[in-house]
Amino acid sequence: MPTLRRFCALLLVCGSILWAQSPPANTPPMELSLEKAIEIALAANGNTKVQLAQESIKFAKSHYAQVRSDLLPRIDGTLTEQNQTVNVSALGIRFPEVPGFTFETVVGPFWTFDVRPRLEWNVFNLGIWRRTQAARSDVHVAEDERNSTTETVAGSVARLYASALRASADVETSKANLALAESLLDITHRREGQGEATGLDVTRAELSVSRNQQKLLAAQTALIRADLDLINVLNIDWSTRLHLGGQLGPNSTESPTAEDAVQVALKTRSDFALEEQRLKTARLNHSAAQLDRLPSIHGYADWGVLNGVQTHIGGAQVILPLFDSRIDAERAQAHSAMRQQEIRQKELRNRVELEVRQALASLASAQSQLRVTQKAMTLAEDELARARRLFEAGLANNTQVVDAQERLENARNDHTAAQFEYTSASIDLAQAMGTIKTMRF
């Protein structure tokens, strides 16, 4: 019985903890703007890609410290105690033969005790010095990679945010379409009761309601999936409910010219700055490989007490590579790496201009589509209003009303799709120009 009571008490405690940790059912949704969403994703504990990029900076800094250590003095301390037996003949020492006298060739065993600090220092080595500069440049590369990653993540957040806004707009459109279908069904039932509508009219109206209910369910499911995609990229709790601000469609800003947009992109895009920094690093590594042919100076010194007797060594070495095929191979490798980076930079410059011009073309096309779909939606609304008046006046059955409702549904969907395409093109342009972090809906 005591064991059972302890077990029940443990269950109660665990249940209380789980209940306290679970969010209450009436938790209000998170008010989320695009600006806030990007801020959450780029925070220290936000998107995992940003966290990995930050760790890469730490790794590059530690690598720089490791390479730089080759230029700094190194001091070791040794404490040695040993017992030896030495055979001088094994050391190549030969004593002359003296009649009547024998030399001992075995000395020991004897003990030695030595305490000694030792200093080593690459006093002059241009190759190591240049590689240290390259390692320092790698730190800047990692920082630019982090900035490029944040731009990529911000673009992903903006696209998922736009997808969620579209899913929300689809839900609202489906609700409006369902309300129209239900209104038609009510009118049809009323006219059937008055003997002015047939059972076929009722069935047709009910079918329209059922079809719009299915579309509403599909739109609501798509909205849930879009919210989950956004929650995933923000790396927040899965149970969070979102309420997005902003809307799809054009804003008040005017589109820049292609030339201006390209100039902004070359100045602000982090990936272009990254390629420039990588090229700088490649050039430093190439220079280091060339400097390995030059002489270097290596200094060393130690001081200690050996069995109570002070001893020391101090000196310097001038090292001149006379023949080392490894140096030639490393120089050729560094030159190839530098050329590859130069080619990548040129290719990126062309790709930047391509992305900017494509985004501007898509934006112009989306603006035209918005105007066309807006006009089509207005015409569909007028057609539906006329068809309903004819049906309510008894001058036609509800076939024309159902057909007009379907055309209005299609027009609304086309308009929402055009708004989404415009927003997507705006995101692509901001990504191409390197201004995605400051984008607002």
C-alpha positions in Angstrom: 0.0 0.0 0.0 2.7 2.6 0.8 4.3 1.8 -2.6 0.9 2.3 -4.4 0.4 5.7 -2.6 3.9 6.8 -3.6 3.2 5.8 -7.2 -0.1 7.7 -7.3 1.5 10.8 -5.8 4.2 10.6 -8.5 1.6 10.4 -11.2 -0.2 13.5 -9.7 3.1 15.4 -9.7 4.0 14.5 -13.2 0.5 15.3 -14.4 0.7 18.7 -12.7 4.0 19.5 -14.4 2.7 18.5 -17.8 -0.5 20.5 -17.4 1.6 23.5 -16.3 3.9 23.2 -19.4 1.0 22.7 -21.9 -0.3 26.0 -23.4 -3.9 26.8 -22.3 -6.5 26.3 -25.0 -7.5 29.9 -25.0 -4.0 31.2 -25.7 -4.3 34.2 -28.0 -2.6 33.9 -31.4 0.8 35.5 -32.0 0.5 38.8 -33.8 3.1 38.4 -36.5 4.3 40.9 -39.1 6.9 40.1 -41.8 9.4 42.3 -40.0 8.9 40.4 -36.7 9.0 37.1 -38.5 12.3 37.9 -40.0 13.6 39.2 -36.7 12.6 35.9 -35.0 14.2 33.8 -37.7 17.5 35.7 -37.5 17.7 35.7 -33.7 20.5 33.7 -31.9 18.1 30.9 -31.2 16.1 31.2 -34.4 16.5 29.4 -37.6 18.9 26.5 -37.4 20.8 27.6 -40.6 21.6 31.0 -38.9 22.8 29.1 -35.8 25.1 26.9 -37.9 26.5 30.0 -39.7 27.2 31.6 -36.3 29.1 28.5 -35.2 31.1 28.7 -38.4 32.3 32.1 -37.4 33.5 30.7 -34.1 35.3 27.8 -35.9 37.0 30.3 -38.3 38.2 32.4 -35.3 39.6 29.4 -33.6 41.4 28.3 -36.8 42.9 31.8 -37.1 44.2 31.6 -33.5 45.7 28.2 -34.4 47.5 29.5 -37.5 48.7 32.6 -35.8 50.2 30.6 -33.0 53.0 29.5 -35.5 54.2 33.1 -35.4 54.2 33.4 -31.6 57.0 32.1 -29.3 56.4 28.7 -27.8 57.7 27.9 -24.4 57.9 24.4 -23.0 59.1 23.2 -19.6 60.6 19.9 -18.9 61.5 18.1 -15.7 63.5 14.9 -16.3 64.9 12.4 -13.9 66.5 9.2 -15.4 68.8 6.4 -14.5 71.4 5.4 -17.2 74.1 2.9 -17.9 76.3 4.0 -20.8 78.6 1.8 -22.8 81.1 4.2 -24.4 82.1 1.6 -27.0 78.6 1.7 -28.3 79.0 5.4 -28.6 82.0 5.0 -30.9 84.6 5.9 -28.3 87.7 3.7 -28.5 90.4 3.9 -25.8 94.1 3.2 -26.7 95.5 0.0 -25.4 98.0 0.7 -22.6 99.9 -2.3 -21.3 99.0 -3.0 -17.7 96.1 -0.6 -17.7 92.4 -1.3 -18.6 89.8 1.4 -19.3 86.3 0.9 -18.2 83.9 1.0 -21.1 80.7 0.8 -19.0 79.7 3.8 -17.0 76.9 3.6 -14.5 74.3 3.1 -13.4 74.0 6.8 -12.5 71.1 9.3 -11.9 70.5 12.6 -13.7 68.0 15.3 -12.8 67.2 18.1 -15.2 64.8 21.1 -15.0 64.7 23.2 -18.1 62.4 25.7 -19.9 62.8 25.8 -23.7 61.9 28.6 -26.2 61.2 28.2 -29.9 60.2 31.0 -32.2 59.7 31.5 -35.9 61.4 34.9 -36.0 61.0 35.4 -39.7 58.8 33.4 -42.0 56.9 35.3 -44.6 54.9 32.2 -45.7 53.4 31.6 -42.2 52.8 35.4 -41.9 50.8 35.4 -45.1 48.9 32.3 -44.1 48.0 34.0 -40.9 46.5 36.9 -43.0 44.6 34.3 -45.0 43.2 32.7 -41.9 42.1 36.2 -40.7 40.4 36.7 -44.0 38.6 33.4 -43.5 37.0 34.9 -40.4 35.6 37.7 -42.6 34.5 35.0 -45.1 32.6 33.2 -42.3 31.0 36.5 -41.3 29.9 37.2 -44.9 28.6 33.6 -45.2 26.5 34.3 -42.1 25.2 37.5 -43.7 24.4 35.6 -46.9 22.7 32.9 -44.9 20.5 35.5 -43.1 19.5 36.9 -46.5 18.6 33.5 -47.7 16.6 32.7 -44.6 14.9 36.1 -44.7 13.8 35.3 -48.3 12.5 31.9 -47.2 10.5 33.6 -44.4 9.1 36.2 -46.8 8.0 33.5 -49.3 6.4 31.3 -46.6 4.8 34.4 -45.1 3.3 35.3 -48.5 2.1 31.7 -48.9 0.4 31.9 -45.6 -1.2 35.2 -46.5 -2.4 33.6 -49.8 -3.8 30.6 -47.9 -5.6 33.0 -45.6 -7.0 34.9 -48.5 -8.2 31.7 -50.1 -10.0 30.8 -46.9 -11.8 34.2 -46.9 -12.6 33.8 -50.6 -14.0 30.3 -50.0 -16.1 31.7 -47.2 -17.5 34.5 -49.4 -18.2 32.0 -52.2 -19.9 29.6 -49.7 -22.0 32.5 -48.4 -23.1 33.3 -52.0 -24.0 29.7 -52.6 -26.0 29.4 -49.3 -27.8 32.7 -50.1 -28.8 31.2 -53.5 -30.0 28.0 -51.8 -32.2 30.1 -49.4 -33.7 32.0 -52.3 -34.3 28.7 -54.2 -36.0 27.1 -51.2 -38.2 30.2 -50.8 -39.2 30.2 -54.4 -39.8 26.5 -54.3 -42.2 27.0 -51.5 -44.0 29.6 -53.6 -44.1 27.2 -56.6 -41.8 29.3 -58.7 -38.8 26.9 -58.6 -38.3 23.3 -59.4 -36.6 20.5 -57.5 -33.8 20.6 -60.1 -33.2 24.2 -59.1 -32.9 23.1 -55.4 -30.5 20.3 -56.3 -28.4 22.6 -58.4 -28.1 25.1 -55.5 -27.4 22.4 -53.0 -24.6 21.0 -55.2 -23.1 24.5 -55.4 -23.1 24.7 -51.6 -21.5 21.3 -51.2 -18.8 22.1 -53.8 -18.0 25.3 -52.0 -17.9 23.6 -48.6 -15.3 21.2 -50.0 -13.2 24.1 -51.3 -13.4 25.8 -47.9 -12.1 22.7 -46.2 -9.3 22.4 -48.6 -8.4 26.0 -48.2 -8.4 25.7 -44.4 -6.1 22.7 -44.6 -3.8 24.6 -46.9 -3.7 27.4 -44.3 -2.8 25.1 -41.5 0.0 23.6 -43.6 1.3 27.1 -44.6 1.3 28.2 -40.9 3.2 25.0 -39.9 5.8 25.7 -42.6 6.2 29.2 -41.3 6.5 28.0 -37.7 9.1 25.5 -38.8 11.4 28.1 -40.4 11.0 30.4 -37.4 11.9 27.5 -35.0 9.1 28.4 -32.6 6.8 26.1 -30.6 4.6 24.0 -32.8 1.4 24.8 -30.8 1.8 28.5 -31.6 -1.2 30.0 -33.4 -0.4 32.8 -35.9 -2.2 36.0 -36.9 -0.4 37.5 -39.8 -0.5 41.2 -40.6 -0.2 42.8 -44.0 -1.8 41.8 -47.2 -0.8 40.6 -50.7 -0.6 42.9 -53.6 1.2 46.1 -54.6 2.6 48.6 -52.2 3.3 52.3 -52.7 6.9 51.9 -53.7 7.9 52.3 -57.4 9.9 49.8 -59.2 13.6 50.9 -59.8 15.2 50.7 -63.2 17.3 47.7 -64.0 20.6 49.7 -63.9 19.8 51.2 -60.5 18.7 47.8 -59.1 21.9 46.1 -60.3 24.1 48.8 -58.8 22.2 48.4 -55.4 22.6 44.6 -55.6 26.3 44.8 -56.2 26.7 47.0 -53.2 24.4 45.3 -50.7 24.2 41.6 -51.6 26.1 39.6 -49.0 26.8 36.7 -51.3 28.7 39.1 -53.7 30.7 40.5 -50.8 31.3 36.9 -49.8 32.8 36.0 -53.2 35.0 39.1 -53.0 36.3 38.1 -49.6 36.9 34.5 -50.8 38.9 35.9 -53.7 41.0 38.0 -51.3 41.6 34.8 -49.2 42.6 32.8 -52.3 45.1 35.5 -53.3 46.6 35.5 -49.8 47.0 31.8 -49.9 48.6 32.0 -53.3 51.0 34.6 -52.1 51.9 32.4 -49.1 52.7 29.5 -51.4 55.1 31.8 -53.3 56.8 33.1 -50.2 57.6 29.5 -49.0 60.6 29.7 -51.4 62.2 32.5 -49.3 64.5 31.9 -46.4 63.1 31.8 -42.9 64.7 32.3 -39.5 64.0 30.0 -36.6 65.3 30.8 -33.1 65.6 28.5 -30.1 66.9 28.7 -26.6 66.8 26.8 -23.3 68.2 27.2 -19.8 68.3 24.8 -17.0 70.0 23.1 -14.1 71.5 19.6 -14.7 72.5 17.9 -11.5 73.1 21.3 -9.9 75.1 22.7 -12.8 73.6 25.5 -14.9 73.5 24.8 -18.6 72.0 26.6 -21.6 71.6 26.6 -25.3 70.8 29.5 -27.6 70.9 29.9 -31.4 69.2 30.6 -34.6 68.7 28.7 -37.9 68.4 30.2 -41.3 66.3 27.7 -43.4 66.6 27.9 -47.1 64.4 25.5 -49.1 66.7 24.1 -51.8 64.5 21.3 -53.2 61.0 20.6 -52.1 58.4 19.5 -54.7 55.7 20.0 -52.2 56.1 23.8 -52.4 55.7 23.7 -56.2 52.6 21.6 -55.9 51.1 23.8 -53.2 51.8 26.9 -55.3 50.1 25.4 -58.4 47.1 24.4 -56.2 46.8 27.9 -54.7 47.0 29.5 -58.1 44.2 27.2 -59.4 42.1 28.0 -56.4 42.6 31.7 -57.0 41.6 31.4 -60.7 38.5 29.4 -59.8 37.4 32.1 -57.4 37.9 34.8 -60.0 35.7 32.9 -62.3 33.0 32.4 -59.6 33.0 36.1 -58.9 32.4 36.9 -62.6 29.7 34.3 -62.9 28.0 35.7 -59.8 28.1 39.2 -61.2 26.3 38.0 -64.3 23.8 36.0 -62.2 23.0 39.1 -60.1 22.1 41.1 -63.1 20.1 38.2 -64.5 18.1 37.8 -61.3 17.4 41.5 -61.1 16.2 41.8 -64.7 14.0 38.6 -64.4 12.4 39.9 -61.1 11.6 43.2 -62.7 10.1 41.5 -65.8 8.0 39.3 -63.5 6.9 42.3 -61.4 5.8 44.2 -64.6 3.8 41.2 -65.8 2.2 40.7 -62.3 1.1 44.4 -62.4 -0.7 43.8 -65.7 -2.3 40.6 -64.4 -3.6 42.5 -61.4 -5.3 45.1 -63.6 -6.8 42.4 -65.8 -8.1 40.2 -62.9 -9.5 43.2 -61.1 -11.5 44.1 -64.2 -12.6 40.5 -64.6 -13.8 40.3 -61.0 -15.8 43.5 -61.4 -17.5 42.1 -64.5 -18.2 38.8 -62.8 -19.8 40.6 -59.9 -22.1 42.6 -62.3 -23.0 39.4 -64.1 -23.9 37.6 -60.9 -26.0 40.6 -59.7 -28.0 40.6 -63.0 -28.5 36.8 -62.9 -29.8 36.9 -59.3 -32.3 39.7 -60.2 -33.6 37.7 -63.1 -34.0 34.6 -61.0 -35.6 36.4 -58.1 -38.0 38.0 -60.6 -39.0 34.6 -62.0 -37.6 35.4 -65.5 -35.0 32.6 -65.4 -34.0 29.5 -63.4 -30.9 29.4 -61.2 -28.7 27.9 -63.8 -27.5 31.3 -64.9 -26.9 32.2 -61.2 -24.8 29.1 -60.5 -22.8 29.7 -63.7 -22.3 33.4 -62.8 -21.2 32.4 -59.3 -18.6 30.0 -60.7 -17.2 32.7 -62.9 -17.0 35.0 -59.9 -15.3 32.3 -57.9 -12.8 31.8 -60.7 -12.3 35.6 -61.0 -11.6 35.9 -57.3 -9.2 33.1 -57.3 -7.4 34.5 -60.3 -7.2 37.9 -58.6 -5.7 36.3 -55.4 -3.2 34.4 -57.6 -2.2 37.6 -59.3 -1.7 39.3 -56.0 0.4 36.4 -54.8 2.4 36.5 -58.1 3.0 40.2 -57.6 4.2 39.7 -54.0 6.4 36.8 -55.1 8.0 39.0 -57.8 8.5 41.7 -55.2 10.2 39.2 -52.9 12.4 38.0 -55.8 13.4 41.6 -56.6 14.2 42.3 -52.9 16.2 39.1 -52.8 18.1 39.9 -56.0 18.9 43.5 -54.7 19.9 42.3 -51.3 17.2 44.3 -49.5 15.1 41.4 -48.4 15.6 42.0 -44.7 13.9 45.4 -44.9 11.0 44.2 -47.0 7.5 44.9 -45.6 4.0 43.9 -46.7 
